[in-house]
C-alpha cells in the first residue's frame, strides 16, 4: 500500500475543499509517524501495533479518496432540485436546458471521480 503512494494523481481528482485537504494531510502524517515508530521501536509487540495503526490509517486515506467530494454532490442535488422547480413552474425552455446541461455535466464529473478513485 505504501509503495503505491509515490505516483501522483492528476489535479482533477483529489481534495476539493480545505477540510478534505486537511483530513488527507492529517492521515498522511499519521501514516508517516506510524512507520517512523515501527523503524525506531525495538519491541516486537509495539512494532506490530504501529504497523496495524499505519495500515488502518492507509485504509482510511483510501476511503477518503474514494469518497465523492461533498461540494460536487451538493451541487448536483441543488441543480436537480432547481431543474425540477423550473419544470414544475414551466419556466423558459432555454433556462431549463441550461440547468439540465449543468446537472448532467456535474453528475458525469461525480461519476468519473468515483470511478477514478476506486481504480486507485
N, C-alpha and C positions, 0 to 999 in steps of 0.2 A: 504494500500500500504506500509506503513512504517513498519508494523509488519512483512511483508514477507521478508524484507531485512536481517533478522537475520540469515537465513540459508545461509551458504557459498556455492558457486557454485564450481564445480570442476576446477582444474587448467587448464584443456584443453579448457575451454570456458571462455573467458574473453578478456581483452585488450592484444593485441599483441605488439603494438608499444608504445613508450614513449608518443606520442601525445594522443593516446587513453586513456592511464592510467591517464594522466594529465587532460584530459577532464572529465573523470569519477570522479576523485578526486575533481575537481572544482565543479561539480554538487552536489556531496555528501556534500561538505562544504556549498554550498548554501542551501541545504535542512536542514542541521543541524542548520544553522543560522536562517532560517525562522521559524523553530519550536521553537527555543530558544526565538525568538522575540514574538511568539504567547504566550508563557508562561509568559513573563515579561511585556507585554503591557496591560494596563487597558482599553483602548478604544476598544469598540466592532468593530467599523469600521476598526481600524488598525489591530485587530486580524484577521478579515475576509480577509483583504488584505495580511497579512503574510501567512495565510493558503492557499489562492489562489496561492501565489508565491511558497510555498512549494510543492503544488500539481503539479504546472506547471513544476517545476524542477524535480519532481519524474517522470513525463511523459517523460521529455527529457532524463532522465537517462535510462528509459526503452527502449526508442527509440535507444539510443546509444548502449545498449546491443543487441538489435535486429539487428542492422546494421552489415552486414558482414564486416569483417576486410579487410581493403584496401590492405594489403600485400598479403593475400591469393587470393583475386580476381585478383590483378595484376599478381601474379604468374600463375594463371590459364589462363589468357589471353595470357601471354608470352609463356606458354607451348603450347597453341593451335596454336598460330602463328608459333612457331618453328616446331610443328608437320606438319602443312600444308606446310611449306617450305621444310621440309625433304621429304614429299610425292611428291611434285612437282618436286624436283630435283632428285628424285629416289635414295636417299641415301641408305645405307645398311639397311637391314631388322632389324638387331639387334638394331641399333640406333633408328629406328622408333618405335620399340616395347618398348624400354626403355623410350623414351619420352612419348609414349602413356600411359604406366603404370603410370608414374609420373603425367600426366594430369588427368587420371581417379582418382588416389588417392587424388589429390588436390581438384578436383571437389566434391568428396564424403565428404571430410573434410569440405568444404564450406557449402555444403547442410546440413550436420549433425549439424554444428554450428548454422546455421539459424534455423533449426527445434528445437534445444535445447533451444535457446534463446527465441523463440516465445512461447514455452511452459511455460516459467517462468513468 
